[in-house]
Amino acid sequence: MSDIIIVGAGHAAGQAAASLRQEGFAGTITIIGDEPHIPYQRPPLSKQYLAGEQGLDRVYLRPEKFYAGKDVAIRAGVRVERIDRAARALTTASGETLAYEQLLLATGSRPRRLELPGSELEGVHYLRTIADVDAIKADMAPGKRVVVVGGGYIGLEVAAVCAEAGLEVHVLEMEQRILARVTTPAMSDFYHRLHEGRGVRVHTDARVTGFSGNGRISAVQCGDESFAADFAVVGIGIVPNVELAQAAGLECDDGILVDERCRTSDPAIYAAGDCTNHPNPLLGRRLRLESVPNAMEQARVAAANLCGKDREYASVPWFWSDQYELKLQMVGFSGDGDTEVVRGEMAANRFAVFYLKDGAIVAADAVNSPKEFMLCRRLVGHRADPAVLADPSADLKSLLAG
């Protein structure tokens, strides 16, 4: 029997195991993941790993010897099929039964798939795992034509890497603007211009209706319009992996429902990461976040509570995206604001946009402006004079006093 079993092998799983030991947990810990890898980071997959700038050793969250040194058992390539809550036991795809005292679900998410004619053709890719990226890399070569379906962060990161590698890139976005779900029209316009300036052709109001080809993709169809493609990468969002939890009778609603302590509706089972829907007391609402900081912090909170401590999760969400030489860092949700204030010059690719509601800062987007980003993480909730925010010579630290 394992005292604690962690199902999943991503950021949340790897951090939870480390945090359990840091909290003084001396019992047995087992991580079970259905991929043939130790816990690894996903953000580099669509950036440095796809570009060939990082190898697997840099993608892994921690080296394998770390887990051995912490006496954490890893069962890679094992899929959990069932949770028996009454018996506190798991059943794997091979029929093996594994007992637990406490369970942490870190099952993550998977790409939302397109069910369209030709979806099964070779060369139609999704990006979520190391194996996914290895398959995309095998198709990449200068001069090849790639169609990216979806103008969100994953799609645009892939487009940037492919453009820099010398490929012909088309981005098809069904909404009226790229990044429509996650940012403001001004930021969408900035990134639209950025990509087109690097040779990427961005098409909005472009609804994909199918893929064509003889065994392998040769084109992406948008109604009567056709885009020639040697391969395609689909990035249209993710779906939380809740099926295991649902089948076990745990409460789920757009994710596994957890409380502020990352505890599910079963007090012996906790959950962390992309798969969870959790309350955020700072924002006054429930959220399901697709972010590394959320996964890491939830893992720390869950680990503490699994050790019998009393810790609550209350963090302002933050995110990042690397495209070309630009690093976008975001804190909070721009849609919560009613006023936008730009600091710096967007044309110089170095600026920050602050979002205020009723005079208080609620969010910020910072492009190549790490100082403004770090300060804004502390400034959320503070009232601010828009003129001070807009003045690059003004000391933003002064706002903290207020």
C-alpha positions as CSV (number, residue, x, y, z in Angstrom):
1,M,0.0,0.0,0.0
2,S,1.1,3.5,-0.8
3,D,0.3,6.1,1.9
4,I,-0.2,8.7,-0.9
5,I,-0.7,8.0,-4.6
6,I,-0.5,10.8,-7.1
7,V,-2.3,10.2,-10.3
8,G,-0.8,12.2,-13.1
9,A,2.8,13.1,-13.9
10,G,2.9,16.8,-14.8
11,H,3.8,20.0,-12.9
12,A,1.3,19.5,-10.1
13,A,2.3,15.8,-9.6
14,G,6.1,16.5,-9.5
15,Q,5.7,19.6,-7.2
16,A,3.3,17.7,-4.9
17,A,5.8,14.9,-4.3
18,A,8.6,17.4,-3.6
19,S,6.3,19.5,-1.3
20,L,5.2,16.4,0.7
21,R,8.8,15.7,1.6
22,Q,9.4,19.4,2.4
23,E,6.4,19.3,4.7
24,G,7.9,16.4,6.5
25,F,5.8,13.5,5.2
26,A,7.7,10.3,5.9
27,G,5.2,7.8,4.3
28,T,5.4,6.2,0.9
29,I,4.6,8.3,-2.2
30,T,3.8,6.9,-5.6
31,I,3.4,8.9,-8.8
32,I,1.4,7.1,-11.6
33,G,1.5,8.6,-15.1
34,D,0.3,7.2,-18.4
35,E,3.1,8.6,-20.4
36,P,6.6,7.0,-20.5
37,H,8.2,9.9,-18.7
38,I,9.0,11.3,-15.3
39,P,7.1,14.6,-14.5
40,Y,7.9,17.2,-17.1
41,Q,7.1,20.8,-18.0
42,R,4.6,21.6,-20.7
43,P,5.4,25.3,-21.6
44,P,8.7,24.5,-23.3
45,L,7.0,22.0,-25.6
46,S,5.5,24.7,-27.8
47,K,8.6,26.9,-27.5
48,Q,12.2,25.8,-26.8
49,Y,11.7,22.1,-27.2
50,L,9.8,22.5,-30.5
51,A,12.5,24.9,-31.7
52,G,15.2,22.3,-30.8
53,E,16.7,24.7,-28.3
54,Q,16.1,22.4,-25.3
55,G,16.5,18.7,-24.9
56,L,14.5,16.4,-22.7
57,D,16.8,16.9,-19.8
58,R,15.8,20.5,-19.7
59,V,12.1,19.7,-20.1
60,Y,11.9,17.3,-17.1
61,L,10.7,19.1,-14.0
62,R,13.4,17.5,-11.9
63,P,16.0,14.9,-12.8
64,E,15.2,11.2,-12.1
65,K,17.7,11.0,-9.3
66,F,15.7,13.6,-7.4
67,Y,12.7,11.2,-7.0
68,A,15.0,8.3,-6.1
69,G,16.7,10.5,-3.5
70,K,13.3,11.5,-2.0
71,D,12.1,7.9,-2.0
72,V,9.3,8.7,-4.5
73,A,8.3,5.8,-6.6
74,I,7.3,6.6,-10.2
75,R,5.1,4.3,-12.2
76,A,5.5,5.6,-15.8
77,G,3.4,4.3,-18.7
78,V,0.6,3.1,-16.3
79,R,-3.0,4.2,-16.8
80,V,-5.4,4.3,-13.9
81,E,-8.8,3.1,-15.0
82,R,-10.9,3.1,-11.8
83,I,-11.0,4.5,-8.3
84,D,-12.8,2.4,-5.6
85,R,-13.4,5.0,-3.0
86,A,-14.9,2.6,-0.4
87,A,-11.8,0.3,-0.6
88,R,-9.4,3.2,-1.2
89,A,-7.9,1.4,-4.1
90,L,-7.0,2.1,-7.8
91,T,-7.3,-0.3,-10.7
92,T,-4.9,0.1,-13.6
93,A,-5.5,-0.8,-17.3
94,S,-3.5,-4.0,-16.7
95,G,-5.9,-5.0,-13.9
96,E,-3.5,-4.3,-11.1
97,T,-4.9,-3.1,-7.8
98,L,-3.1,-0.4,-5.8
99,A,-4.3,0.6,-2.3
100,Y,-3.9,4.1,-0.9
101,E,-4.5,6.0,2.3
102,Q,-4.9,9.4,0.6
103,L,-5.1,10.3,-3.1
104,L,-4.1,13.3,-5.1
105,L,-5.6,13.7,-8.6
106,A,-3.3,15.7,-10.9
107,T,-4.8,14.3,-14.2
108,G,-4.4,17.5,-16.1
109,S,-6.1,18.1,-19.4
110,R,-6.0,17.1,-23.1
111,P,-6.4,19.0,-26.4
112,R,-9.9,19.7,-27.6
113,R,-10.2,17.7,-30.9
114,L,-11.8,18.6,-34.2
115,E,-14.2,16.0,-35.4
116,L,-14.3,17.0,-39.1
117,P,-13.8,15.2,-42.4
118,G,-10.2,14.3,-42.8
119,S,-9.3,14.7,-39.1
120,E,-7.7,11.3,-39.1
121,L,-5.2,12.1,-41.9
122,E,-1.6,11.7,-41.2
123,G,0.0,15.1,-40.6
124,V,-2.9,16.6,-38.5
125,H,-1.2,17.2,-35.1
126,Y,-2.2,18.3,-31.7
127,L,0.3,19.6,-29.1
128,R,0.2,18.5,-25.5
129,T,2.8,15.8,-24.9
130,I,6.4,15.1,-25.7
131,A,5.3,12.6,-28.3
132,D,3.1,15.2,-29.9
133,V,6.0,17.6,-30.3
134,D,8.3,14.9,-31.6
135,A,5.8,14.2,-34.3
136,I,5.5,17.9,-35.2
137,K,9.3,18.3,-35.3
138,A,9.6,15.4,-37.7
139,D,7.4,17.3,-40.2
140,M,9.1,20.6,-39.8
141,A,11.6,21.7,-42.5
142,P,12.4,25.1,-44.1
143,G,10.0,25.8,-47.0
144,K,7.3,23.4,-45.8
145,R,3.7,24.7,-45.4
146,V,2.0,24.5,-42.0
147,V,-1.5,25.6,-41.2
148,V,-2.1,26.4,-37.5
149,V,-5.8,26.0,-36.6
150,G,-6.5,28.3,-33.7
151,G,-5.2,31.7,-32.8
152,G,-4.7,31.2,-29.1
153,Y,-1.4,31.2,-27.2
154,I,-0.4,27.7,-28.2
155,G,-1.2,28.2,-31.8
156,L,0.7,31.5,-31.9
157,E,3.7,30.1,-30.2
158,V,3.8,27.2,-32.7
159,A,3.4,29.8,-35.5
160,A,6.3,31.8,-34.2
161,V,8.7,28.8,-33.9
162,C,7.7,27.6,-37.4
163,A,8.1,31.0,-39.0
164,E,11.6,31.4,-37.4
165,A,12.5,27.9,-38.8
166,G,11.7,29.1,-42.3
167,L,8.3,27.5,-42.8
168,E,5.4,29.1,-44.6
169,V,2.8,29.6,-41.9
170,H,-1.0,30.3,-42.0
171,V,-3.0,30.8,-38.8
172,L,-6.7,30.2,-39.1
173,E,-8.8,31.7,-36.3
174,M,-12.6,31.3,-36.2
175,E,-13.2,34.4,-34.1
176,Q,-13.0,38.0,-35.4
177,R,-9.6,38.4,-33.7
178,I,-6.8,36.2,-32.4
179,L,-6.6,35.7,-28.6
180,A,-10.2,36.8,-28.4
181,R,-10.9,34.6,-25.3
182,V,-8.0,35.8,-23.3
183,T,-7.1,39.4,-24.0
184,T,-8.3,42.8,-25.2
185,P,-8.8,44.0,-28.8
186,A,-5.7,46.2,-28.5
187,M,-3.5,43.3,-27.5
188,S,-5.0,41.1,-30.2
189,D,-4.2,43.7,-32.8
190,F,-0.6,44.0,-31.4
191,Y,0.0,40.3,-31.8
192,H,-1.8,40.2,-35.2
193,R,0.6,42.8,-36.5
194,L,3.6,41.2,-34.9
195,H,3.0,37.9,-36.6
196,E,2.2,39.3,-40.0
197,G,5.4,41.4,-39.7
198,R,7.3,38.1,-39.3
199,G,5.7,36.6,-42.4
200,V,2.9,34.7,-40.8
201,R,-0.4,35.0,-42.6
202,V,-3.2,35.4,-40.0
203,H,-6.8,34.8,-41.1
204,T,-9.7,35.6,-38.8
205,D,-13.3,34.6,-39.2
206,A,-11.9,31.4,-40.7
207,R,-13.9,28.4,-39.7
208,V,-12.2,25.1,-40.6
209,T,-14.6,22.7,-42.3
210,G,-12.3,19.8,-42.9
211,F,-8.9,18.4,-44.0
212,S,-8.2,16.9,-47.4
213,G,-5.5,14.6,-48.7
214,N,-4.9,11.0,-49.8
215,G,-3.8,9.3,-46.6
216,R,-1.9,12.4,-45.6
217,I,-3.1,16.0,-45.3
218,S,-2.5,18.2,-48.3
219,A,-4.9,21.1,-47.5
220,V,-7.1,22.6,-44.8
221,Q,-10.6,23.6,-45.9
222,C,-12.5,26.7,-44.8
223,G,-15.7,26.5,-46.7
224,D,-14.9,27.2,-50.3
225,E,-11.4,28.4,-49.5
226,S,-8.5,25.9,-49.3
227,F,-5.1,26.3,-47.7
228,A,-2.3,24.0,-48.9
229,A,-0.6,22.3,-46.1
230,D,2.3,19.8,-45.6
231,F,1.0,19.4,-42.0
232,A,-1.3,21.1,-39.6
233,V,-1.3,21.9,-35.9
234,V,-4.6,22.2,-34.1
235,G,-4.7,24.3,-31.0
236,I,-8.3,25.1,-30.1
237,G,-8.3,24.8,-26.3
238,I,-8.1,22.0,-23.8
239,V,-10.5,19.7,-21.9
240,P,-10.0,18.8,-18.2
241,N,-9.4,15.2,-17.6
242,V,-12.3,14.5,-15.1
243,E,-13.6,11.1,-16.3
244,L,-11.7,9.1,-13.7
245,A,-13.1,11.4,-10.9
246,Q,-16.6,11.5,-12.4
247,A,-16.8,7.7,-12.6
248,A,-15.8,7.6,-8.9
249,G,-18.7,9.8,-8.0
250,L,-16.6,12.9,-7.2
251,E,-18.3,16.3,-7.8
252,C,-17.3,17.8,-11.1
253,D,-18.4,20.9,-13.0
254,D,-15.9,22.2,-15.7
255,G,-13.2,20.4,-13.7
256,I,-13.0,18.5,-10.5
257,L,-14.6,20.6,-7.8
258,V,-12.3,21.3,-4.9
259,D,-12.4,23.6,-1.9
260,E,-9.9,26.3,-0.9
261,R,-7.7,23.5,0.5
262,C,-7.7,21.5,-2.8
263,R,-9.9,18.9,-1.2
264,T,-12.6,17.1,-3.4
265,S,-16.0,16.0,-2.2
266,D,-14.2,12.9,-0.8
267,P,-12.0,14.0,2.2
268,A,-9.4,11.4,1.4
269,I,-9.0,12.7,-2.2
270,Y,-7.4,16.0,-3.2
271,A,-6.9,17.5,-6.7
272,A,-4.5,20.0,-8.2
273,G,-3.7,21.6,-11.6
274,D,-5.6,22.0,-14.9
275,C,-8.2,19.4,-13.9
276,T,-9.6,21.4,-11.0
277,N,-12.3,24.0,-10.6
278,H,-11.4,25.9,-7.4
279,P,-12.6,29.0,-5.5
280,N,-10.5,32.1,-5.6
281,P,-11.3,34.3,-2.6
282,L,-9.3,37.2,-4.0
283,L,-11.4,37.3,-7.2
284,G,-14.6,36.2,-5.5
285,R,-15.4,33.4,-8.0
286,R,-14.6,29.9,-9.0
287,L,-12.0,29.3,-11.7
288,R,-10.5,26.5,-13.8
289,L,-7.0,27.7,-14.7
290,E,-4.7,26.4,-17.4
291,S,-1.4,27.7,-15.9
292,V,1.8,26.4,-14.5
293,P,1.7,28.8,-11.4
294,N,-1.7,27.5,-10.5
295,A,-0.6,23.9,-10.8
296,M,2.5,24.5,-8.7
297,E,0.8,26.5,-6.0
298,Q,-2.2,24.1,-5.7
299,A,0.3,21.2,-5.4
300,R,2.0,22.9,-2.5
301,V,-1.3,23.6,-0.8
302,A,-2.6,20.1,-1.4
303,A,0.6,18.6,0.0
304,A,0.4,20.7,3.2
305,N,-3.2,19.6,3.8
306,L,-2.4,16.0,3.0
307,C,0.1,16.3,5.8
308,G,-2.6,17.4,8.2
309,K,-1.9,21.1,8.1
310,D,-4.4,23.8,7.3
311,R,-3.4,25.9,4.3
312,E,-5.7,27.7,1.8
313,Y,-5.1,28.5,-1.8
314,A,-5.5,32.3,-2.6
315,S,-3.4,33.6,-5.4
316,V,-3.9,36.2,-8.2
317,P,-3.5,34.2,-11.4
318,W,-0.6,34.9,-13.7
319,F,0.6,33.5,-17.0
320,W,3.2,34.0,-19.7
321,S,3.8,33.4,-23.4
322,D,7.0,33.5,-25.5
323,Q,6.6,34.5,-29.1
324,Y,9.7,35.4,-31.1
325,E,12.0,37.5,-28.8
326,L,9.0,38.8,-27.0
327,K,7.9,37.6,-23.5
328,L,4.4,38.4,-22.6
329,Q,3.7,38.2,-18.8
330,M,0.1,38.6,-17.6
331,V,-1.4,39.0,-14.1
332,G,-5.1,38.9,-13.4
333,F,-7.7,39.0,-16.1
334,S,-7.9,42.0,-18.4
335,G,-11.6,41.4,-18.9
336,D,-12.2,42.4,-15.3
337,G,-11.1,46.0,-16.0
338,D,-13.1,49.0,-17.2
339,T,-10.1,51.2,-18.0
340,E,-6.8,50.5,-19.9
341,V,-3.6,52.5,-19.4
342,V,-0.6,51.9,-21.6
343,R,2.9,52.5,-20.2
344,G,5.7,52.5,-22.8
345,E,5.5,52.2,-26.6
346,M,3.7,49.3,-28.2
347,A,5.6,50.0,-31.4
348,A,8.9,49.5,-29.6
349,N,7.7,46.0,-28.4
350,R,8.4,47.0,-24.8
351,F,5.3,48.2,-22.9
352,A,2.8,47.3,-20.2
353,V,-1.0,47.7,-20.2
354,F,-2.6,48.2,-16.8
355,Y,-6.3,47.4,-16.4
356,L,-8.3,49.2,-13.7
357,K,-11.8,48.8,-12.3
358,D,-13.3,51.6,-10.2
359,G,-9.8,53.1,-10.0
360,A,-8.0,50.0,-8.7
361,I,-5.6,47.8,-10.6
362,V,-7.1,44.4,-11.4
363,A,-4.7,43.1,-14.1
364,A,-1.8,43.9,-16.4
365,D,-0.2,42.6,-19.6
366,A,3.6,43.3,-19.8
367,V,5.6,42.8,-23.0
368,N,9.3,42.7,-22.4
369,S,8.7,44.6,-19.2
370,P,9.5,42.3,-16.4
371,K,9.8,45.1,-13.8
372,E,6.3,46.3,-14.5
373,F,5.0,42.7,-14.3
374,M,6.6,42.0,-11.0
375,L,5.4,45.2,-9.5
376,C,1.8,44.7,-10.8
377,R,1.7,41.3,-9.1
378,R,2.0,43.3,-5.8
379,L,-0.2,46.2,-7.0
380,V,-3.3,44.2,-7.8
381,G,-6.1,45.7,-5.6
382,H,-4.3,49.0,-5.1
383,R,-5.8,52.2,-6.3
384,A,-3.7,54.1,-8.9
385,D,-3.6,57.4,-10.7
386,P,-3.7,56.5,-14.5
387,A,-1.3,59.4,-15.2
388,V,1.3,57.8,-12.9
389,L,0.9,54.4,-14.5
390,A,1.3,55.9,-18.0
391,D,4.5,57.8,-17.1
392,P,7.5,55.6,-17.7
393,S,9.6,57.9,-15.5
394,A,7.2,57.5,-12.5
395,D,8.2,55.1,-9.7
396,L,5.5,52.5,-9.5
397,K,6.8,51.4,-6.1
398,S,5.3,54.6,-4.7
399,L,1.8,53.1,-5.4
400,L,2.4,50.3,-2.9
401,A,2.4,52.8,-0.1
402,G,-1.2,53.5,-0.9
